């Protein structure tokens, strides 16, 4: 059994011990579903390469507005983070990405990395939505109120709706 296979077995073991859904995505890839509070789930892809474990998780689609303000916020946030950092792809979608040398991958380190992805995606999600989608949130709030629909899942953004 090679080092890549050992890391794969470790990923499966850590996920099983923590009751995390983990599905293989290829010979050395895994999709781990992390349950959140603000962002209900974050799927974290773990890819075991020849020399490093790559960590990738989609956080949010490209913002509709205030792109530069969001990018600046993400860069400031990156300075305080462990193991992963916010990044954007060619479409402007936001991800968390990281890379760890295979020699440094242990059960404890894997737990810290998965915890980092969950924490940063979950704690940052509403702020990111507010920066990048405030106008859409306001429109959605007004539409729901005008139709008597529930605004329960928008309560984090109540302050954007204006006076009651």
C-alpha angles and dihedrals in degrees: 000000000000127000092261090055091047091053090048091053089048091052091051091047095049092048092048092049090051095042092241120154107245125181128181113242096185140331093306104013133095136185111211118191113216117197116224141180105223096023099038096212136005120194110214117199116209116193118187107212131184092272108007145033111238118209120199131168130172110229108170141348119251112294121253094219145008093034095165092050090052093047090050091049091050092050092051090048091050090063090067100043134105126221099345138049136201115260136170129222128220091280093050095252113150123238139169111232136178144156131211127185111248091240089063097051110109132149090262093048092047089051090051092049094049089045090051093051092048095045097046095043094045100041094044100042101089094043090050092049091048093051096044103032109027094126093049091048091051091050092048092049092050092046092051093046091048090054097040091246124152119271092189096119091047097054092110086065099044090118089064092059094069127224116348 
